[in-house]
Amino acid sequence: MVSRTVVRGGLVITAADEIHADVLVEDGRIAALAAHGSPTAAGWGESADRILDATGRYVIPGGVDAHTHLDFPFGGTFSSDNFETGTRAAAWGGTTTLIDFAVQSRGKSLRAGLDTWHAKSDAQCAIDYAFHMILSDVNEHTLKEMDLLVAEGVTSFKLFTAYPGVFYSDDGQILRAMQRSADNGGLVMMHAENGIAIDVLVEQALAEGRTDPRYHGEVRRVLLEAEATHRTIQLARVAGAPLYVVHVSAEEALAEIAQARDKGLNVFGETCPQYLFLSTDNLAEPDFEGAKYVCSTPLRPREHQEALWRGLRTNDLQVVSTDHCPFCFQGQKELGRGDFSKIPNGMPGVENRMDLLHQAVVEGRISRRRWIEIACATPARMFGLYPKKGTIAPGADADLVLYDPTAQQTLSAETHHMNVDYSAYEGKQLTGQVETVLSRGELVIDRRQFTGRAGHGQYIPRGTCQYLI
């Protein structure tokens, strides 16, 4: 028996179109779209198992969050959301696919790291998921493993110019990994900050008694993000490889990406809601409250926000992901009282991304179609998930969100579903809210009630980046 759901009466918004159409879902996939009131659409209702009324609502693709860290080891602790709680929170926020980071431990194989992350996530996820691979130890063996992983659908690899002794790779290692990705079709993702120089500034700040959270932002200088962005772009040019720069936070780093793109290079940039809506003012909050906002790259002075919004409008930045890596204020962020360098780096956000970006639509910063482009379609294309994910078209997975564009909500730790004891946006008022979510045709959120389950989410092998020239 074919299961049929009809989503009736909504405004369907994709990266390409805004159309008044009904959507027919059959066995978890989108079968067809038809104009409201047409004989075709009317006929669907007669054989439907379920009709969802989307009158006055947007019908949008489920969000694709291409940067999360669930159950992630950092600074002697683990991020507070695991794959069950994190994917449930994502669903509440209208995200139906996320790409998390499997970690290669120093001295171990990529395969061992990937196996560990499969074990963490298997039968735990409420929504579909995939993995990038963090390369911590570039050597002849792991370079060969990159080819094998690309062949089986792990097609992106993250390297760091930051965190010496933990994730850091030197320029030679980065070049070798980029050369390999140029051959195997993978995409190198870069955390671009000059970690060697940052460590010097951290040591000097602590020696001078500058220990509060605000100094986390001050030592991780804008110029050190820009320098590492420039350097890794040049390494990618030498290797003939594409490059995706994660969590771009500053105007100067964005300028390096824009310059590379103007040259026609396969260089891409991602930013995150925290850099668009928060600033160093938050890091400077008294009584150690600033620790809630410690992440890397760090929050920047407010004037950088306008440059990032402009980059999103001009497509010098293509993707907004969350870098969701939550640590509770009590017991985790507090590890850094008296020493900002010991505050676990990361912030919660997987539940807030779609709503915050809709607020940008309301405020006239981006269009509705651009909202869907940067949150759904482009991340799906960038990481080989499109058109299965990221759009509403025949053949796509029926990952659909019924979105109320007029609902009023106030963000708060008291009402969010992330497993963390604070909200980075406490008290922020937004217009627009997720109402109903389908993942592969199954109701996960039904009129603001969670109806999903751990284990519904499927692991997705990915294709390669669809933007390469």
BAROKE-342532 format. One record per residue (C-alpha): x, y, z; residue in one letter. Coordinates in steps of 0.5 Angstrom, whole numbers, padded with zeros to 4 digits, always signed. Example, Ala and Ser with C-alpha at 12.3 -4.5 7.8 and 13.67 -1.06 7.14 Angstrom:
<pts>
+0025-0009+0016a;+0027-0002+0014s;
</pts>
This chain:
<pts>
+0000+0000+0000m;+0003+0007-0002v;+0002+0012+0004s;+0000+0019+0001r;+0000+0026+0005t;-0003+0032+0002v;+0000+0039+0004v;-0005+0044+0002r;-0006+0051+0001g;+0001+0054+0003g;+0006+0058+0000l;+0011+0053-0003v;+0018+0057-0002i;+0025+0054-0005t;+0031+0057-0007a;+0028+0058-0014a;+0021+0060-0013d;+0015+0062-0009e;+0009+0059-0012i;+0002+0057-0009h;+0001+0050-0009a;-0001+0044-0006d;+0005+0038-0005v;+0003+0031-0006l;+0008+0026-0002v;+0008+0019-0003e;+0012+0014+0001d;+0016+0019+0004g;+0018+0023-0003r;+0015+0029-0006i;+0011+0026-0012a;+0008+0032-0015a;+0006+0040-0014l;+0000+0042-0017a;-0004+0049-0017a;-0009+0050-0011h;-0016+0049-0013g;-0014+0045-0019s;-0017+0039-0021p;-0011+0035-0020t;-0010+0038-0013a;-0017+0036-0011a;-0016+0029-0014g;-0011+0028-0009w;-0015+0029-0003g;-0020+0023-0005e;-0014+0018-0004s;-0010+0021+0001a;-0008+0018+0008d;-0007+0025+0011r;-0008+0032+0009i;-0005+0038+0012l;-0008+0045+0012d;-0002+0050+0011a;-0007+0056+0009t;-0003+0062+0011g;+0003+0058+0012r;+0010+0057+0008y;+0012+0050+0006v;+0019+0050+0006i;+0024+0045+0005p;+0027+0042+0012g;+0033+0046+0014g;+0040+0043+0012v;+0045+0044+0018d;+0052+0043+0015a;+0056+0044+0022h;+0055+0041+0028t;+0059+0038+0034h;+0054+0033+0038l;+0057+0028+0043d;+0064+0032+0042f;+0070+0031+0046p;+0073+0038+0048f;+0077+0041+0053g;+0076+0035+0058g;+0069+0035+0057t;+0064+0033+0052f;+0059+0037+0048s;+0052+0037+0052s;+0048+0035+0046d;+0048+0028+0044n;+0045+0025+0038f;+0039+0024+0041e;+0038+0030+0044t;+0041+0034+0039g;+0037+0032+0033t;+0031+0032+0037r;+0032+0040+0038a;+0034+0041+0031a;+0027+0038+0029a;+0024+0043+0033w;+0028+0048+0029g;+0026+0046+0023g;+0032+0043+0021t;+0031+0036+0018t;+0038+0034+0016t;+0045+0035+0019l;+0052+0034+0018i;+0056+0032+0024d;+0064+0031+0025f;+0067+0025+0026a;+0074+0026+0029v;+0080+0022+0028q;+0084+0021+0034s;+0092+0023+0034r;+0096+0016+0032g;+0089+0013+0030k;+0086+0011+0023s;+0080+0015+0020l;+0076+0009+0020r;+0077+0008+0027a;+0074+0015+0028g;+0069+0014+0023l;+0067+0008+0027d;+0066+0011+0033t;+0062+0016+0031w;+0057+0011+0027h;+0057+0008+0034a;+0055+0014+0038k;+0049+0016+0033s;+0047+0009+0030d;+0039+0009+0032a;+0039+0015+0036q;+0038+0020+0031c;+0031+0023+0030a;+0033+0026+0023i;+0037+0024+0018d;+0045+0025+0018y;+0051+0025+0015a;+0059+0026+0017f;+0065+0030+0015h;+0072+0027+0017m;+0076+0031+0022i;+0083+0030+0020l;+0088+0031+0026s;+0094+0027+0024d;+0096+0027+0016v;+0100+0022+0014n;+0101+0017+0008e;+0096+0012+0011h;+0091+0017+0013t;+0092+0021+0006l;+0090+0014+0002k;+0084+0013+0007e;+0081+0020+0004m;+0080+0016-0002d;+0077+0010+0001l;+0072+0015+0005l;+0070+0019-0001v;+0068+0013-0005a;+0063+0011+0001e;+0060+0018+0001g;+0064+0022+0007v;+0066+0027+0002t;+0069+0033+0006s;+0075+0033+0011f;+0076+0039+0016k;+0083+0041+0018l;+0085+0046+0023f;+0090+0052+0023t;+0088+0053+0030a;+0089+0048+0037y;+0096+0046+0037p;+0097+0039+0040g;+0090+0038+0039v;+0087+0039+0032f;+0093+0043+0029y;+0096+0041+0022s;+0102+0045+0019d;+0102+0048+0012d;+0105+0042+0009g;+0100+0037+0012q;+0095+0042+0009i;+0098+0042+0003l;+0098+0034+0002r;+0091+0033+0004a;+0089+0039-0001m;+0093+0035-0006q;+0089+0029-0005r;+0082+0032-0005s;+0084+0035-0012a;+0085+0028-0014d;+0079+0024-0011n;+0074+0030-0011g;+0073+0031-0004g;+0072+0038-0001l;+0077+0041+0005v;+0074+0045+0010m;+0078+0050+0014m;+0078+0052+0021h;+0082+0058+0019a;+0086+0062+0025e;+0093+0062+0026n;+0093+0058+0033g;+0101+0058+0034i;+0101+0066+0034a;+0094+0066+0038i;+0097+0061+0043d;+0103+0066+0044v;+0098+0072+0046l;+0094+0067+0050v;+0100+0066+0055e;+0101+0073+0055q;+0094+0075+0057a;+0094+0070+0062l;+0101+0072+0065a;+0098+0080+0065e;+0092+0077+0069g;+0087+0078+0064r;+0083+0072+0065t;+0076+0074+0064d;+0072+0071+0058p;+0072+0077+0054r;+0080+0076+0053y;+0078+0070+0049h;+0076+0075+0043g;+0081+0079+0044e;+0087+0074+0043v;+0084+0071+0037r;+0085+0077+0033r;+0081+0079+0027v;+0088+0079+0023l;+0090+0072+0025l;+0083+0070+0022e;+0084+0074+0016a;+0092+0071+0015e;+0090+0064+0016a;+0084+0065+0011t;+0089+0068+0006h;+0094+0063+0007r;+0090+0057+0006t;+0087+0060+0000i;+0094+0060-0003q;+0095+0053-0001l;+0089+0051-0004a;+0091+0055-0011r;+0098+0051-0011v;+0094+0044-0010a;+0089+0046-0015g;+0084+0044-0010a;+0077+0047-0007p;+0076+0050+0000l;+0071+0051+0004y;+0072+0056+0010v;+0068+0055+0016v;+0065+0060+0021h;+0067+0066+0018v;+0067+0072+0023s;+0070+0078+0021a;+0070+0083+0015e;+0078+0082+0014e;+0077+0074+0013a;+0071+0075+0008l;+0075+0080+0004a;+0080+0074+0003e;+0074+0070+0001i;+0071+0075-0004a;+0078+0076-0007q;+0079+0069-0009a;+0072+0068-0012r;+0073+0074-0016d;+0079+0070-0019k;+0074+0065-0021g;+0077+0060-0015l;+0073+0054-0012n;+0073+0058-0005v;+0067+0058-0001f;+0065+0061+0006g;+0060+0059+0011e;+0058+0064+0017t;+0054+0062+0023c;+0048+0066+0027p;+0052+0068+0033q;+0057+0072+0028y;+0050+0075+0025l;+0047+0077+0032f;+0052+0077+0037l;+0058+0081+0039s;+0064+0082+0043t;+0059+0086+0048d;+0056+0079+0050n;+0063+0076+0051l;+0064+0082+0056a;+0058+0081+0060e;+0060+0081+0068p;+0060+0076+0073d;+0063+0071+0068f;+0057+0071+0064e;+0061+0072+0058g;+0063+0065+0058a;+0057+0063+0055k;+0059+0066+0049y;+0066+0063+0048v;+0067+0060+0041c;+0072+0060+0036s;+0072+0063+0032t;+0070+0068+0037p;+0065+0073+0037l;+0067+0080+0034r;+0065+0087+0035p;+0058+0089+0032r;+0061+0093+0026e;+0063+0086+0023h;+0056+0084+0022q;+0054+0089+0017e;+0060+0086+0013a;+0057+0079+0014l;+0050+0080+0012w;+0053+0084+0006r;+0057+0078+0004g;+0051+0073+0004l;+0047+0078+0000r;+0053+0078-0005t;+0054+0071-0005n;+0061+0071-0002d;+0058+0067+0003l;+0054+0062+0001q;+0052+0058+0007v;+0049+0059+0014v;+0051+0053+0019s;+0051+0053+0027t;+0057+0050+0029d;+0052+0048+0035h;+0057+0045+0040c;+0054+0047+0047p;+0057+0046+0054f;+0053+0048+0060c;+0054+0054+0064f;+0054+0050+0070q;+0060+0045+0071g;+0063+0046+0064q;+0064+0053+0062k;+0065+0054+0069e;+0072+0050+0068l;+0075+0056+0065g;+0073+0061+0071r;+0080+0065+0073g;+0083+0062+0066d;+0079+0064+0059f;+0083+0059+0056s;+0080+0053+0059k;+0073+0055+0058i;+0070+0050+0053p;+0069+0053+0046n;+0062+0052+0043g;+0055+0055+0043m;+0048+0052+0042p;+0044+0054+0036g;+0042+0048+0032v;+0034+0050+0034e;+0035+0057+0033n;+0038+0058+0026r;+0032+0057+0021m;+0028+0062+0026d;+0034+0067+0027l;+0034+0067+0019l;+0027+0068+0018h;+0028+0074+0023q;+0033+0077+0018a;+0027+0076+0012v;+0023+0080+0017v;+0028+0086+0018e;+0029+0086+0010g;+0036+0084+0010r;+0035+0078+0006i;+0029+0075+0001s;+0025+0069+0003r;+0028+0065-0003r;+0035+0067+0000r;+0033+0065+0007w;+0032+0058+0004i;+0038+0058-0001e;+0043+0059+0005i;+0040+0055+0010a;+0037+0049+0006c;+0039+0049-0002a;+0046+0051-0002t;+0049+0047+0004p;+0045+0041+0001a;+0049+0042-0006r;+0055+0044-0003m;+0056+0037+0001f;+0053+0032-0004g;+0046+0032-0002l;+0042+0035-0007y;+0036+0034-0010p;+0035+0029-0005k;+0035+0034+0001k;+0034+0042+0000g;+0029+0043-0004t;+0021+0041-0006i;+0021+0038-0012a;+0019+0031-0015p;+0023+0026-0013g;+0026+0029-0007a;+0025+0027+0000d;+0019+0029+0003a;+0023+0034+0009d;+0018+0039+0009l;+0017+0045+0014v;+0010+0048+0015l;+0012+0055+0018y;+0008+0060+0021d;+0011+0067+0019p;+0007+0071+0023t;+0007+0067+0030a;+0011+0071+0035q;+0016+0068+0040q;+0021+0069+0045t;+0027+0065+0045l;+0029+0062+0052s;+0033+0057+0056a;+0026+0055+0059e;+0023+0053+0053t;+0028+0051+0048h;+0029+0043+0047h;+0037+0043+0047m;+0040+0040+0052n;+0044+0046+0055v;+0042+0050+0061d;+0042+0057+0058y;+0040+0060+0051s;+0045+0065+0047a;+0039+0069+0045y;+0035+0069+0052e;+0029+0074+0051g;+0030+0075+0044k;+0023+0076+0041q;+0022+0073+0034l;+0017+0073+0028t;+0016+0067+0025g;+0016+0060+0028q;+0016+0052+0026v;+0009+0049+0026e;+0010+0042+0023t;+0016+0038+0021v;+0016+0032+0016l;+0022+0028+0015s;+0021+0023+0009r;+0014+0024+0010g;+0013+0022+0017e;+0011+0027+0022l;+0016+0029+0027v;+0013+0036+0030i;+0006+0036+0029d;+0003+0043+0031r;+0008+0044+0036r;+0008+0037+0039q;+0014+0032+0038f;+0012+0026+0035t;+0018+0023+0032g;+0023+0018+0035r;+0030+0016+0036a;+0032+0012+0030g;+0028+0015+0025h;+0034+0019+0022g;+0038+0015+0017q;+0045+0016+0016y;+0046+0019+0009i;+0052+0017+0004p;+0054+0024+0000r;+0056+0025-0007g;+0061+0031-0008t;+0061+0038-0008c;+0056+0040-0014q;+0059+0047-0014y;+0066+0046-0017l;+0068+0049-0024i;
</pts>
